[in-house]
Amino acid sequence: MQTKTLNLRTHFQSLRIGVLCGGMSSERDVSLQTGAAIYEALRQRGYTTCMIDVTPNIAEQVRTEGIEVAFLALHGPYGEDGTMQGLLELMGIPYTGSGVLASALAMNKAATKKILRYHGLPTPEFQTLVNPASDAAKDMIIPLPFVVKPAEGGSTIGISIVYTEDDICAALEQAARHGGEVVIERYIAGRELTVGILDGEALPLIEIKPASGFYDYTAKYHSGGTTQYIVAPTLPDGVTARIQAIARAAFHALGCSGAARVDVMLSEENEPYILEVNTIPGMTGTSLLPKAAAHAGIDFGTLVERILWGARLHKTSYGACDNSAPWR
């Protein structure tokens, strides 16, 4: 194991690594924080690396910088949804995380839930509205209370919990501003949990307790310490193992790779429900994947290295995309 680790480190230290972050989504600011943390960890461990703030001219940026491996630190559309992964596949540049299909499926909450249901994995009942309008309330089949969210997006942007009919139209309009389909999902009262997955193995659970009662964008990134994160929370016998098992199953059902995070609601009856799968988890000072990894004895620098060492191309149709490359 030590020899393999040394070989991986030596090989990747011989390559120029581009940390791709920022981008054009509503999660740009969080992505820049994630990218800066990853860049610094790689630099401190002796890797030749640079940060690239992604623009529509990203192909030329990557060529100009001479990037040989891409560390994806992008969140949201044009980075986490398979588009960047597809570009890198065409350019023959190995990249971290999941491939094109898994990234696209996980990014779309409706598609994710359809895959979960196909595999018999628990997720709240839902419906989708392709063109939500102010009169769409009459088409609701999910009873109140329910959650309204954009089908694509992250960081809880555009999400509302709707308790009364009077609030439905405003919630739909807010979600629709972020484009694409809108998902209406049965609200599950209970405990909010997240499970980090690293190379297919589940990390310790984290329970999230926002002071406001709703883990929205403000609670995630501007809570001023009022959001509590309980690593390895005490749960009834067998529940932790069950949640980790369904999180791993979701990871594999979507075809994910590298690191991911699976968000789960545990009902008041201790039944877990998968909400979504994040294929490029945040790596900021308040991010949950690093917290879970640290509890498992994996420090931040080691976590970044392990994600890096999983960088690869997922297509095998061309010689440039040969998965027998030396770092595999």
PyMOL commands that set and color helices and strands:
alter all, ss='L'
color gray80, all
select helices_A, chain A and resi 2-13+28-44+58-65+83-91+100-107+109-118+136-139+165-176+217-221+239-253+288-295+300-309+319-321
alter helices_A, ss='H'
color red, helices_A
select strands_A, chain A and resi 16-21+48-53+69-72+126-129+146-150+160-162+182-186+190-198+201-209+228-231+259-267+272-278
alter strands_A, ss='S'
color yellow, strands_A
deselect
rebuild
show_as cartoon
